[in-house]
Amino acid sequence: MAIDKQSYGLIASYLSGNISAAEKISVEKWIGESVENQKFFEETEKIWQSSGVRLRHNDIDSKQLLHELQIRIKDEDRPLGKVLSAMRPYKLHWRVAAGICLLAVSYFILRRPADENIVIEAGDQVATIYLPDSTKVWLNIHSRITYPKKFTTRAVELEGEAFLSVRKDSTDFTVTTEHTLTKVTGTAFNIKEQGDSAVTLIVVEGTVRFSDRDSAQEGAIAVKAHEKAVFRPKSKLKSTQNNDPSFVFWRKQNNPVFDYEKNNPTLFLINVYSWRKNQINQSVIEGTLQSNASLASYKKVILEATYTKPNGNRVTVKLTIDDTVDPGKRLLYKRRLLDIFTDTRSVVVKIKSAEAD
């Protein structure tokens, strides 16, 4: 059993107990195939048990919910070619497993009423959740989102405020509030209900159809990236330029996911690199920093480069990357070592630290 998305799903099912007899045998057989597999499973089990993820509602299978979230974590894109990584393979798996549990760490209440709708209410902390179609939602404190268990229509109801990163699909995704209807196919936007029956929509990516809930066909407008629209009863909808860059800052406040990303940058930064000697016998390191964080941006990344001399002695130097690595993005870098007079045998580059905001 290779470690892919399906395998993570099986392991999560095994840990939650929601697994068939045949699948259980398959997982246990895989665990016994190698020491590395056993280490990976044991580390994943520890993370699962210590993640602290518990929902505050007795009639919900919280482990099943965590399982549903787990299988939606995307595999990391890895560059091809002869490169050196700062991590051994099973440590990479550990980090992915840590990310799996982390995405479910926000504290919220989940209820499943008789009509089989799923209701998620954020308490005093921002909730970070995945919907069944892999759409990612940040739910502001004291906000609520409702959606059908069978998510074929990709429709949700919102009370409060949420930021949605909608997975692109051929079918529309709709967000309904008490007064408005928002329709997209795949994009990112923030929507907020306000006290005077106003609803503010701000679009980050793509184009969104926004309308009065009662006149969705006639009064709909298109709101494009970096634009906003405000619904008020008996007022005509129109879009304007959004000049407030702080509208999404709420996602970082009272959010345990962001706090964890901010305090543990080395868990969310991956360094893939190669090195070579140039024409003047100087080692040139070329690499890519990949951020797997969902909210934290990392800057002033400190790398430790250790190169080995022919006599076996090692020299360690610090390399600073001043540019910012935004969530989910990559940053290319190139650095040189002062080893012109050395027939360097090997170079190992590790991430030492980073600042986050």
Helices and strands as residue ranges (DSSP letters): H 5-16, H 21-31, H 35-50, H 62-70, E 84-85, H 89-102, E 108-111, E 117-122, E 127-130, E 136-139, E 144-148, E 155-159, E 161-165, E 173-176, E 180-184, E 188-193, E 199-205, E 207-212, G 213-215, E 221-224, E 227-231, E 239-241, G 245-252, H 256-263, H 265-268, E 269-277, E 283-291, E 298-308, E 314-321, E 330-336, E 346-356
